[in-house]
């Protein structure tokens, strides 16, 4: 009996690890986190378009701070650890990996469709989504996947960045930036929680909009999948294992994002303190 356990335990651990790795791939966790520094440019443009004259000056201060604050490799490892704690189910790792590969092919197909303005493919996709055969399953699966919630987290990080850019031109920012670490931590501590609670005037992109756009994109990608692969994904996300892993993924993603956003704010205001020493505000002179 002991021999049997010794033989099978690594196989079970390996299967669980493969499923977790595939789930991270399906939800594009690594690429999302790696793309955070590039969000700065988008946020600077959004602030500039809204009339901010100094956003372009703050961007070069913020971008390296974001790069230093978001550690994609470490964050993915932490999320992977949380997924590994979820009890195994009956999911076939090979079938799920095959469906994930088909999903990635679908993503490329939809991207090419948009780029080439392929109306024929778009019509096929729309017909399948509207159809009684696969349409309900596609829409349900888009609701079950974690990606819309992860997109909302990216929107929240963009909102933290936007607040940072606004702070650059705030007359009180120089004083805050030069405050003691304790006072700075106290002042900045509630920023992320406040942004999470906000449901109006979310800049640059409301979280619900980000979630809705991600869900729409997912729906198109899923509609490009072969029936068998769509069925595998649907079965996984509806299973107790899939639901538990999705919840663990979203919750831990939020935690590591909040930690990174908190680091980002602290490092940014420290960098601002250095900037204002070299470029003092008129009231500082």
C-alpha positions, 0 to 999 in steps of 0.5 A: 500500500505504501508503495502504491502511494509513493508511486501515485502521489507524484502523478497526482501532483503532476496532474494538478500542476499541469491543470494549474499551469493551463488555467494560468495560460487560459486566463493570461495571468503572466502576460497581464501582469507583465503588461502593467508598465505599458499601461502607464503610456495609456494612462498618461494619454487618457490624462492628457486627453482630459486636459492634464498638462503635466501628465507627460512629466509624471509618466517617466517617473511612474513607469520605472516605479511600476516596473519595479513594483510589479514582479510578474514571476513572483506574483504568478508563483504566489497565485500558483501556490494558491491554486495548488491548495485546491483539491484535485477533481476529475479533470483530464490535464491533457484534454484541458491543455488541448482546449487551451491551445485551441483557445489561443488559436481562437484568440489569434483568429479573432485578432486577425479577423479584426485586423483584416476586417474579415466580415465573413468570419465575423458573421460566422462567429455572430451566428454561432453566438446567437444560435441555440446550439452553442450560444448559451454554453458560450455565454455561460462560459464567458461568465464563468471564466476569471478573465473579466474579473482580472481585467477589472483588476487591471482597470483598478491599477490604471486608476491608481496610476491615474491618481498618481499622475493627478498627484503630480500637479497637486499643490499639496503633493510636494509636502506629502512626498517629503513627509515621513514614511509613517505619515506617507503610509497612513495617507496612502493606505486608504487610496486603493480601498477608496478606489475599490469602493468607487462606482462613479467617476472612475478614471481612466476606465471604469472597472465594469466597462473593463469587465464587460469588454473582456467578456465580449472578447472572450465570447468571440474567442470561445465562439471560434473553438471546435465543439469538443474543446468548448465542451472541455472548457465548459465542463472544467469551469462548471466543475467543483474543482474549476469553480474553486480554482477560479475563486482562488485565482481571482482572490489571490490575483487581487491580493498580489495586485493590491500589494503591488499597487501599494508598493507602487504608490509608496515608491512613486511618492518617494520618487516625487520627493526626489523630483521636487528637490531638483524641480521645486514647486513655486510654493517651495521656493 
